[in-house]
């Protein structure tokens, strides 16, 4: 299994993984070992903020896998992210027990407030971490499988597919806003106490969650690289570039698209599950179609079809969002985000990494060619003349 995941790595992918691994180790160590006030000490609030960025990077990877390599533009991947987050939030709520405001050992506070007579059936099992972890993958994956089976079997593609994915996440947004739906309504799930027995507010827990998020990003990147560099990946690219021709060659296009769409949804669910304990809340706002559209912009800015660019775009755009929304330009952030998307589309259609690769590869090829010609010339001069 390890050989399958690592054999597809090139130099840039290896550097990316080393950087992520170094960040995943150094930032927690800086937070835990260096004294407060030290110039190199990373405060706990920044550890949580950087952890949120890493979770967004995993979501961007999931979107790039289907959009950059299979041509499926999903404007509803925020739904899978939110479902994974709600699955983890349900586990965290069950861990509160009698420490809640109303002291009920079984029912979360919002259920007591809304006069729920008993725990809904779909909350059972979420007091066990392994069950919640399973649901983090299973629920988004099952929804994506059912949705994709209906959509791809009907050969819904292009803008029509994008619209119905957006409709899906909007429908879930409306459903989760209802108080009688059993997920906290508008307020969502919050006031978490601990995870696996550890205080979610403790510095050590924050650092561990950040390191775990970096590990998940590494593992998700390896899975995506293994997919896109395999024979399966070649078929996905063929589907992206010429779906009808690929179908005429005998490939079951629907099956390939369904597989990669489901895999992408599972990755988004994992990202959402890691996101929730680090930000401390999950509410229906995560289902907002605008969040899914913003995630697509991350991929476009970083570079569609590059994987590394998708993760980089998520970090860069969200860092810019943090900076601009905390100052006087906060009301204009969405305008700036839209302008960024337009400028990238017009001036850098391949994104940051895609544009860099387009410049780097010809230069690298020319350098190799020049070196080869020089070596051949030197070999020709040094070789003895057969006539002599």
C-alpha positions as CSV (number, residue, x, y, z in Angstrom):
1,X,0.0,0.0,0.0
2,X,2.8,2.4,0.9
3,X,4.5,1.7,-2.4
4,X,1.4,2.5,-4.3
5,X,1.0,5.9,-2.5
6,X,4.7,6.9,-2.9
7,X,5.8,5.7,-6.3
8,X,3.9,8.5,-8.0
9,X,5.8,11.3,-6.3
10,X,7.9,13.7,-8.3
11,X,10.3,16.3,-6.9
12,X,7.7,19.0,-6.4
13,X,5.3,16.6,-4.7
14,X,8.1,15.4,-2.4
15,X,9.0,19.0,-1.5
16,X,5.4,19.8,-0.8
17,X,5.0,16.8,1.6
18,X,8.3,17.7,3.4
19,X,7.0,21.2,3.9
20,X,3.7,20.1,5.2
21,X,5.3,17.5,7.5
22,X,7.8,20.1,8.8
23,X,5.0,22.6,9.5
24,X,2.9,19.9,11.2
25,X,5.8,19.2,13.6
26,X,7.4,22.6,14.1
27,X,4.3,24.7,14.8
28,X,3.0,22.4,17.6
29,X,6.5,22.2,19.1
30,X,6.8,26.0,19.0
31,X,3.5,26.4,20.7
32,X,4.1,23.8,23.5
33,X,7.9,24.1,24.2
34,X,8.8,27.8,23.8
35,X,7.9,30.3,26.5
36,X,4.9,32.6,26.0
37,X,6.1,35.9,24.5
38,X,9.0,34.4,22.7
39,X,9.5,35.7,19.2
40,X,9.4,32.2,17.8
41,X,6.5,31.0,19.9
42,X,3.2,30.4,18.0
43,X,0.2,31.4,20.1
44,X,-2.6,28.8,20.5
45,X,-5.1,30.9,18.6
46,X,-2.8,30.9,15.6
47,X,-2.4,27.1,15.9
48,X,-6.2,26.8,15.6
49,X,-6.3,29.3,12.7
50,X,-3.6,27.5,10.8
51,X,-5.4,24.2,11.5
52,X,-8.5,25.7,9.8
53,X,-6.4,26.6,6.8
54,X,-5.1,23.0,6.6
55,X,-8.6,21.7,6.7
56,X,-9.6,24.1,3.8
57,X,-6.5,22.8,1.9
58,X,-7.9,19.2,2.2
59,X,-11.2,20.4,0.9
60,X,-9.5,22.1,-2.0
61,X,-7.6,18.9,-2.8
62,X,-11.0,17.1,-3.0
63,X,-12.4,19.7,-5.4
64,X,-9.3,19.7,-7.6
65,X,-9.5,15.9,-7.9
66,X,-12.9,16.0,-9.6
67,X,-12.6,19.4,-11.3
68,X,-9.0,19.5,-12.3
69,X,-8.7,15.9,-13.4
70,X,-12.2,14.8,-14.3
71,X,-13.9,18.0,-15.4
72,X,-16.7,17.8,-12.7
73,X,-17.4,21.3,-11.4
74,X,-19.2,20.8,-8.2
75,X,-20.6,23.9,-6.5
76,X,-21.9,21.8,-3.6
77,X,-18.8,20.3,-2.0
78,X,-19.4,22.4,1.1
79,X,-22.3,20.1,1.8
80,X,-20.0,17.1,2.2
81,X,-17.6,19.2,4.3
82,X,-20.5,20.3,6.6
83,X,-21.8,16.7,6.9
84,X,-18.5,15.5,8.1
85,X,-18.4,18.4,10.5
86,X,-21.8,17.6,11.9
87,X,-20.9,13.9,12.4
88,X,-17.9,15.0,14.5
89,X,-20.0,17.7,16.2
90,X,-22.6,15.1,17.3
91,X,-19.8,13.0,18.9
92,X,-18.5,16.1,20.7
93,X,-22.0,17.0,21.9
94,X,-22.5,13.5,23.3
95,X,-19.3,13.8,25.3
96,X,-20.6,16.8,27.2
97,X,-23.1,14.7,29.2
98,X,-24.2,16.2,32.5
99,X,-21.7,19.1,32.2
100,X,-24.2,20.9,30.0
101,X,-26.2,23.9,31.1
102,X,-29.3,21.7,31.9
103,X,-27.3,18.9,33.3
104,X,-29.0,16.2,31.3
105,X,-26.6,13.2,30.9
106,X,-28.2,12.1,27.6
107,X,-29.8,15.0,25.8
108,X,-27.8,17.9,24.5
109,X,-28.8,21.3,25.8
110,X,-30.7,22.4,22.7
111,X,-32.8,19.3,22.9
112,X,-33.7,19.9,26.5
113,X,-34.5,23.5,25.6
114,X,-36.8,22.4,22.7
115,X,-38.5,19.8,25.0
116,X,-37.3,16.7,23.1
117,X,-38.7,13.7,25.1
118,X,-35.8,11.4,24.1
119,X,-32.7,11.2,22.0
120,X,-33.5,10.9,18.2
121,X,-32.6,7.5,16.8
122,X,-30.0,8.9,14.4
123,X,-28.0,10.3,17.4
124,X,-27.5,6.8,18.8
125,X,-24.0,5.5,18.5
126,X,-22.4,8.9,18.4
127,X,-21.2,8.6,22.0
128,X,-18.5,6.3,20.5
129,X,-15.6,7.8,18.6
130,X,-15.2,4.9,16.2
131,X,-18.8,5.2,15.1
132,X,-18.6,8.9,14.6
133,X,-15.4,8.5,12.6
134,X,-17.1,5.9,10.4
135,X,-20.0,8.3,9.9
136,X,-17.6,11.1,8.9
137,X,-16.7,9.1,5.8
138,X,-19.9,7.1,5.3
139,X,-22.5,9.8,5.3
140,X,-20.8,12.2,2.8
141,X,-19.7,9.2,0.7
142,X,-23.2,7.7,0.6
143,X,-24.8,11.0,-0.3
144,X,-22.3,11.5,-3.1
145,X,-22.7,8.0,-4.3
146,X,-26.5,8.3,-4.5
147,X,-26.4,11.8,-6.0
148,X,-23.7,10.9,-8.5
149,X,-25.4,7.6,-9.5
150,X,-28.5,9.5,-10.5
151,X,-26.7,12.5,-12.1
152,X,-24.0,10.6,-14.1
153,X,-26.4,7.8,-15.1
154,X,-28.6,10.5,-16.6
155,X,-25.5,12.0,-18.2
156,X,-26.0,15.4,-16.6
157,X,-22.8,17.4,-17.2
158,X,-21.4,20.9,-17.4
159,X,-23.3,23.8,-16.0
160,X,-26.4,21.7,-15.3
161,X,-24.5,19.5,-13.0
162,X,-23.0,22.5,-11.2
163,X,-26.5,23.9,-10.7
164,X,-28.0,20.8,-9.2
165,X,-25.0,20.4,-6.8
166,X,-25.7,23.9,-5.7
167,X,-29.3,23.1,-5.3
168,X,-28.4,20.1,-3.2
169,X,-26.4,22.0,-0.7
170,X,-29.0,24.7,-0.5
171,X,-31.7,22.1,0.3
172,X,-29.5,20.8,3.1
173,X,-29.0,24.4,4.3
174,X,-32.8,24.8,4.6
175,X,-33.2,21.5,6.3
176,X,-30.6,22.0,8.9
177,X,-31.9,25.4,9.8
178,X,-35.1,23.7,11.1
179,X,-35.2,23.2,14.9
180,X,-37.3,20.0,14.5
181,X,-34.6,18.5,12.4
182,X,-32.6,17.5,15.5
183,X,-29.3,19.3,14.7
184,X,-29.5,22.5,16.7
185,X,-31.3,24.6,14.1
186,X,-29.8,28.0,13.4
187,X,-27.3,27.8,16.4
188,X,-25.9,24.5,15.3
189,X,-23.7,22.5,17.6
190,X,-21.2,24.2,20.0
191,X,-19.9,24.4,23.6
192,X,-17.7,21.3,23.1
193,X,-15.9,20.1,26.1
194,X,-13.5,17.3,25.2
195,X,-12.5,14.8,22.5
196,X,-11.3,11.3,23.4
197,X,-11.1,12.5,27.0
198,X,-8.9,15.5,26.2
199,X,-10.0,19.1,26.7
200,X,-10.6,20.6,23.3
201,X,-9.5,24.0,24.6
202,X,-6.2,22.8,26.0
203,X,-3.0,23.8,24.2
204,X,-1.8,20.2,23.8
205,X,-5.1,19.2,22.2
206,X,-5.0,22.1,19.8
207,X,-1.5,21.2,18.8
208,X,-2.4,17.6,18.3
209,X,-5.4,18.5,16.2
210,X,-3.2,20.7,14.0
211,X,-0.6,17.9,13.6
212,X,-3.4,15.5,12.8
213,X,-4.8,17.9,10.2
214,X,-1.4,18.1,8.5
215,X,-1.1,14.3,8.5
216,X,-4.6,14.1,6.9
217,X,-3.5,16.6,4.3
218,X,-0.4,14.5,3.5
219,X,-2.4,11.3,3.3
220,X,-5.1,12.9,1.1
221,X,-2.4,14.3,-1.2
222,X,-0.8,10.9,-1.5
223,X,-4.2,9.3,-2.4
224,X,-4.9,12.0,-5.0
225,X,-1.4,11.6,-6.5
226,X,-1.9,7.8,-6.6
227,X,-5.2,8.2,-8.4
228,X,-4.2,10.9,-11.0
229,X,-0.9,9.2,-12.0
230,X,-2.4,5.7,-12.4
231,X,-4.2,4.3,-15.4
232,X,-7.4,5.4,-13.7
233,X,-6.1,8.9,-13.7
234,X,-5.4,8.7,-17.4
235,X,-9.0,7.7,-18.0
236,X,-10.2,10.6,-15.8
237,X,-8.2,13.1,-17.9
238,X,-9.6,11.6,-21.0
239,X,-13.1,12.0,-19.6
240,X,-12.3,15.6,-18.8
241,X,-11.0,16.4,-22.3
242,X,-13.3,14.2,-24.5
243,X,-16.0,12.4,-22.6
244,X,-18.0,11.3,-25.6
245,X,-14.9,9.9,-27.3
246,X,-13.9,8.1,-24.1
247,X,-17.3,6.5,-24.0
248,X,-17.1,5.5,-27.6
249,X,-13.8,3.7,-26.8
250,X,-15.7,1.4,-24.5
251,X,-15.0,2.9,-21.1
252,X,-17.9,3.2,-18.6
253,X,-17.5,6.9,-18.0
254,X,-20.3,7.0,-15.4
255,X,-18.4,4.5,-13.2
256,X,-15.2,6.4,-13.3
257,X,-16.9,9.7,-12.5
258,X,-19.0,8.1,-9.7
259,X,-15.9,6.6,-8.1
260,X,-13.9,9.8,-8.1
261,X,-16.9,11.9,-7.0
262,X,-17.5,9.6,-4.0
263,X,-13.8,9.6,-3.1
264,X,-13.7,13.4,-3.2
265,X,-16.8,13.7,-1.0
266,X,-15.2,11.4,1.6
267,X,-12.1,13.6,1.7
268,X,-14.3,16.6,2.1
269,X,-16.1,14.9,5.1
270,X,-12.7,14.2,6.8
271,X,-11.7,17.9,6.3
272,X,-15.0,19.0,8.0
273,X,-14.5,16.6,10.9
274,X,-11.1,18.0,11.6
275,X,-12.4,21.5,11.2
276,X,-15.1,21.4,13.8
277,X,-13.1,20.7,17.0
278,X,-10.6,23.4,16.0
279,X,-13.1,26.2,15.4
280,X,-15.5,25.0,18.2
281,X,-18.8,25.2,16.3
282,X,-20.7,23.8,13.3
283,X,-23.9,25.4,12.1
284,X,-26.0,25.4,8.9
285,X,-24.1,28.3,7.6
286,X,-21.4,25.8,6.4
287,X,-24.0,24.5,3.9
288,X,-24.2,28.0,2.3
289,X,-23.7,27.7,-1.5
290,X,-21.3,30.7,-1.3
291,X,-18.9,28.6,0.7
292,X,-18.7,25.9,-2.0
293,X,-18.2,28.6,-4.7
294,X,-15.4,30.2,-2.6
295,X,-13.7,26.8,-2.4
296,X,-13.8,26.5,-6.2
297,X,-12.1,30.0,-6.3
298,X,-9.3,28.6,-4.1
299,X,-8.6,25.9,-6.6
300,X,-8.7,28.4,-9.5
301,X,-6.3,30.7,-7.8
302,X,-3.8,28.0,-6.9
303,X,-4.0,26.1,-10.2
304,X,-6.6,23.7,-11.4
305,X,-5.3,20.2,-12.1
306,X,-2.1,20.6,-10.0
307,X,-3.1,19.4,-6.5
308,X,-0.3,21.4,-4.9
309,X,-1.8,24.6,-6.3
310,X,-5.2,23.8,-4.9
311,X,-3.8,23.5,-1.4
312,X,-1.7,26.6,-1.8
313,X,-4.7,28.5,-3.2
314,X,-6.8,27.6,-0.1
315,X,-4.1,28.8,2.3
316,X,-3.4,32.0,0.3
317,X,-7.0,33.1,-0.2
318,X,-8.1,32.3,3.4
319,X,-5.0,34.1,4.8
320,X,-6.0,37.1,2.7
321,X,-9.6,36.8,4.0
322,X,-8.3,36.8,7.6
323,X,-6.3,39.9,7.0
324,X,-8.8,41.9,5.1
325,X,-11.9,41.0,7.1
326,X,-10.2,42.1,10.3
327,X,-9.7,45.7,9.2
328,X,-11.6,48.6,7.6
329,X,-11.9,46.6,4.3
330,X,-14.0,43.9,5.8
331,X,-17.3,45.0,4.1
332,X,-15.6,44.8,0.7
333,X,-14.0,41.4,1.0
334,X,-16.5,39.6,-1.3
335,X,-15.9,42.3,-3.9
336,X,-12.1,41.7,-3.6
337,X,-12.6,37.9,-3.8
338,X,-14.7,38.3,-7.0
339,X,-12.1,40.7,-8.5
340,X,-9.4,38.2,-7.6
341,X,-11.3,35.4,-9.4
342,X,-11.8,37.6,-12.5
343,X,-8.1,38.7,-12.6
344,X,-6.9,35.1,-12.2
345,X,-9.2,33.9,-14.9
346,X,-8.0,36.7,-17.3
347,X,-4.3,37.0,-16.4
348,X,-3.5,33.6,-14.9
349,X,-5.9,31.1,-16.3
350,X,-3.7,28.3,-15.1
351,X,-3.5,29.6,-11.6
352,X,-0.3,30.3,-9.6
353,X,1.2,26.8,-9.8
354,X,-0.1,26.1,-13.3
355,X,1.5,29.4,-14.6
356,X,4.8,28.6,-12.8
357,X,4.8,25.1,-14.3
358,X,4.1,26.6,-17.8
359,X,7.2,28.8,-17.4
360,X,9.4,26.3,-15.6
361,X,9.0,23.2,-17.8
362,X,10.2,24.8,-21.1
363,X,13.1,26.5,-19.3
364,X,14.0,23.2,-17.7
365,X,13.8,21.3,-21.0
366,X,16.0,23.9,-22.7
367,X,18.5,23.7,-19.9
368,X,18.6,19.9,-20.2
369,X,18.9,20.1,-23.9
370,X,21.8,22.6,-23.7
371,X,23.6,20.4,-21.2
372,X,23.2,17.4,-23.4
373,X,24.5,19.2,-26.4
374,X,27.5,20.5,-24.4
375,X,28.2,17.0,-23.2
376,X,27.9,15.5,-26.7
377,X,30.3,18.2,-28.0
378,X,32.8,17.5,-25.4
379,X,32.6,13.8,-26.0
380,X,33.1,14.3,-29.7
381,X,36.3,16.4,-29.1
382,X,37.7,14.0,-26.6
383,X,37.2,10.9,-28.8
384,X,40.2,9.8,-30.8
385,X,40.1,10.2,-34.6
386,X,39.7,6.7,-36.1
387,X,41.7,7.9,-39.3
388,X,44.7,8.4,-37.1
